[in-house]
Amino acid sequence: MALALQCCYTAIMQSYDTDKKSTGALLVNTGTPESPTIPDIKAYLARFLSDRRIVNLPAWLWQPLLHAIVLNLRSKKTLVVYQRIWTAEGSPYTLFMQEIEDRLRQRFSVQGPNDVTIAVAHRYGLPSMYDRLKEFQRQGVGTLVVLPLYPQQARATTFSVADELDRVLSRLDYQPNVHFIEHYYQHEGYIGALAEQISKHLNARDTLAHIQAHKATDRQLLLSYHSIPLKDLRHGDAYQTQVEATSVAITQHLGLDTSQWCTVYQSRFEDTQRWLGPFLLPKLTELLVSGTRDFSVIAPGFAVDCTETLDNICHHARAKLYAAAAAHGINAADIRFDYLPALSASKAQIELLCDLITKEL
């Protein structure tokens, strides 16, 4: 799979002019609707669900269904989710991404290399990859570093960004020298930053040494990742292997025993196909019934918090856990559920991104 992806990049790169000097770094994430309203959510979902990496059906069949039925139903359902997480300043996702862009620009301007232009783009939101690449072209950027903010590569994320990069560069007739960062799931800075995030959280409540010695049935660390269809794994997707390597690296860094943590998945897109598990919600109930009362959840695959973390985990998973406790006659006061925020624009994340970019130059 990595070889196939590399061939795609190589085909792009071979035709590009390597004599140009200026450098641009494009950080790409998924995106969000412009506002928590039906029209903006529909527009966002239309872009997302038209991606063949997301829904691989013939356009003649899928597009009429999408616009006649799916967008109407799904936009109403997701409206509640977006309204629940939206703030007075706007989407938390947008605010986090803007902060990353601002701080990374400042980091490069102060410590260099100072000839790198930083920009954030979104695969399905605004500003789009087209908008940002067109601006880079206007500025004469000749060396382009593209960093998808997905630590573990997957067909529906990293590969989709590569698809769009190819389309946009062709459409613009733009030929920079491209450096595409496929993943960073085992990068020392990434693992260290997440381990530090967890350690600070645990030590704020107890000493890490005590947690390491505690009974596994009392408390559990859950590392939750976005699920993917099992068919993608059958087609050679390396996502699960990379996820498991990340979880092992983080927990080894913390010195935790294998009985004290588990890898789970959340955010199944739909139920017409089988998805990678075990899933977060059933696992929470399973652990609860077996005696766990203290739950810490972190989502290492998300560079910033978004609906999948702020709603699916913080709101939905928490509510389901307490409902399960009530159903099993367990006192809610005996349960603790903590979600550990994404790295977002933390100093550790900024240094990680800076290192990833500069190593490509």
N, C-alpha and C positions, 0 to 999 in steps of 0.2 A: 504493500500500500504506500509506504513512504517512497519507494522507487517510482511508482506511478505519479505521485504528487510532484516529486522532484523533476520528472520528465516534463511535466506541465510548466514548471517554473523555468526550466532550462530552455524550453522552446521560446518562452517570452524573452529571456535574458540574452539569448545569442544575437538577437537583432538590434540590441540597444547600443547606443553610442556611449562608450566608457570614458571619453575624453572630457566630459563635462565635470565641473568641479563642485558645484554647490550640492548640498545634501538635505534631503527632507526625510523626516520620520513620521510615518502615518500609523497611529494606533487605532485599531478597528475593534469595535464591540458591536453588540447586537442592535441596540437602539430601543426607543420607547415612543409611544404616541406623543404628539405635540401637546395634547391636553387630554384630560379625562372626560372626553365627550364622544358621543357615538360617531360623528363624522371623522374625527381624527383617529379614533381607534379602528374604524373600518379601513381608512387609508393605510394605516400601519399594517394591519392584518392582511390586507390585499397584497402588499409587497412581500410580507413574510410567507404567506401561503402560496404565492406564485413561484417560489423558489423550488426548482426540481429536486434539490437536495432535501427539502422538507416534505414535499408531496410529489412523489414520482408517478404521476398519472398523465396520460395524454392530454395536452392542452384543450383539445376539442371536447373532451369529456369533463375535465376538471373545472375549467374556467366558468362555464355556465352554472355549474353546481355551486362554485365558490361565490359568485356574485348574486345568485338567486336565493340561496338558502344559507350557506355556511356563514358568510359575513354577518348576516342579520342575526343569526342565533348566537354566534360566538362573541360578537361585539357587545350584545346586551349582557352576556354572562361576565365578560371581562371588565365591563364598565364598573361594576361594583368593586372589583379588585383594585383597579387603578384609583378610584375615588377614595378607597380606604387608605392607600399609602401616600397619596398626593399631599404635598405640604403647601403652605401659603407662598413659599418661594418657588414652587414648581415640583417636578418629578425628582425624587431623591436620586434616581439613576443619573439624570441629566446634571444635577448639581455635583455629584461625585465625579463624573467624567470631566466636567469643566474644571473642577479643582485639580484633577490629575494633569490636565493640559496646562493649566496656569503654573503649577508647581514644577512640572517637568521643564517648561520653558525657562523658568527662573533658575532651575538647577543647571541647565546647560549654559545660560547666559553668565552665571557666576563662576562655574568651575570648568566649563567647556566640555568638549570642543564647541566653541561659540558660533560656528558656521552651520549648525544644524537647525533647520526649521522644524518645529514640532506642530503637529496637528492631530486632532481626534476626528474620526469619522465613524459612521454607523452603517452596518450592513443593510438595515431596513428603516432606520430613522433618519433624522436630519441633524447636522449636515451629512449628506450622503458621501460615499466614496467618490462619486463623480464630481461633486462640488469641490471637494478637497484636492483631488488630483488635477482638476482643471486649474485651480489656483496655483498648485505647484508648477504646472506647465507654464503658466503665465509668468511665474517668478524665475523660470529658467532652472529649476531643480533638475540636476542630471543624475544624481545618485539617490535612489529611493529605498529606504528601509521600511518594510511593512511588518508591523507587529500585531497580529490578532491577539486580543486579550483573553485567549483561551489556553490556559496552561497545558491541558491535555487536548491533543488534536482529535478532531472527529469529522466525519463526512459532512455533517449538518452545520458545522461551525467553521473550522479552519479551511476545509475544502471549499465551502461556499464562498468564503472571502477570496480564495484564490481564483475561483470562477469569475467573481465580479471584477477582480483586479484585471484579469485578462480581457473581459468585455469592455471595461472602461478605457483601458489603455489603447485598445484597438479602435474604439469609437473616437477617441481624441487624437488618434495618430500620434501618440505620445510615446517616446522611446527612451526612458531613463534606464540606468543600470540598476536592476532590481535585486534587493536582498530580502528574501521572505523568511521570517522566523516561524518555523513550523510548530514549535512547542517549547515549553520550559518547565515541564512537570517535575524534573529532578534538579533544577538549578539550585545551587547552594543558597543563594539569596532568597529564593522563593520558599524553600523548605524552612530555612532559618527564621524567616519573617512569620510564617504561620505557626511554627513551634513556639516562638516568643509570644505571639498573640494568645495561644492557648495557655502557656505557662503563666502569663500575667493574670489571666482570668482565674485560673485555678489557685494561684498563690494569693489572690485577693480574698479568697474564701478560706483557704487552708494552705498548708505547706505542700509543695509538690511531693516531697518525700513521704508525707502521710498518705497522700492520694495513691502513690505507687504501692504502698503497703496495705491499702484498704481492700476489703473484700470486693471483688468485681461485681457481685450482685447488688451492692449498695449504690454504686454510681457507675456511669458509663459515658464515655466520649463517643459521639457519633459523627463520623466524617461523611457528609451528605453531598452527593454530586448529581448533576442533571442526568436523568436516564436517557438512553438511546434505544432505538428498535434493535431487537436481536438480529434482524436481517442484515443490519450494517456490520455486525460482528462476523456474520457468515461471509460477508463480502470482503473481509480482511481488515476492518477498522481496528486500529490499535488502541482505541479509547480505554477499554476496560483494563488492559495491561498497564497503561500509563496511570490510570486512576489508582490501581492497587499499589503500584510502585510509589506514588505520592503518599498514600496513607501509611505505608510501611516506613518510609523515610521520615515522616513527621513524628510518628509514634516512637520510633527508635531514637530520634533526637531527644524526645521527652523521657525516654527510659521506661515507657509503659509496657506492661505485659500484654500479650495478645488477648487475654480475657477481659481487659479493661477498655477496649475500644472496638468499634466495628465500622465497616464501610457500608453505606446505604445509598439509595438513589431516590430522587423525587422528581416531580414535574413530568409525569407521563403526558404526552401531548393528546393522545386519544386511545381508545380501547379496542380498536379493530385489529391490532397486531400485538405481538408479545414484546415486552420491554425488559431491559436489563434490570435486575433486582439483586438483593432484597430491597424492598421498598421501605421508606422511612416510617410511614404510619403503622403498618403491621408490626414492624420491628419495635417501635416504641411500646405498643401493647404487649408484645411478647416479653420484653424486658421488664415491664411493669408487673406482669403476672408472676414472673420469676423472682421478683424481689427488689428490682432496681427502683430507687426513689429519687435519684439525683441524675439529671440528664443535661449534658452539655453538647450542643450541636454546632458544628462549624461547616461551612460550605467552601472547601478549598478551590473549587473550579470556577468560582465567581470573583472577578477582579474587583467589582463594586456590588453593593447591594441593589436589589431590584425586586420585581414582583415575586420571583421564584424564592427569594430569601425572606423578604419583608412580609410577604403574605403567606406563601405556601408553608414556610417554616414557622416564622414568628407568630403568625395568627392561626392558620389552619391546623398545623401539627400540634401546636400548644393546646388548642381547643379540643382536638381529638384525644389527646393524652388525658386531659382532665375528665372528658366524657367517659373514657375507658375506666378511669379510676372510680368514678361514681358507679358505673355498671358493675364493678367488682367489689364494691363496698370499701374502697380505700379512701381514707381521709385526704382531701385535697391539700390540707395544711402540711401533710407529710411529704408532698412532692415538690421538687424544684426543677424547673425547666429553663435553661439559659441558651439563648442563641448568641454566638460570638460573631461580631460584625466582620465583614470582608475587609481586606487590607486597604482598599480605596486609595486615598491620597496620603497615606501614612508615609513617614520618612523612609521606612524599610521598603515600601512598594516603589517609591520614586527612585531610590537607589537601585532597586532591582531592574526597573524599566530602563534606567540610564545605562546600566551595565549591559543589558541585552542589546541595546541600540549601538553603543560604542564598540562592542565586539564585532559588529558587522562592518565597521568603517575601516 
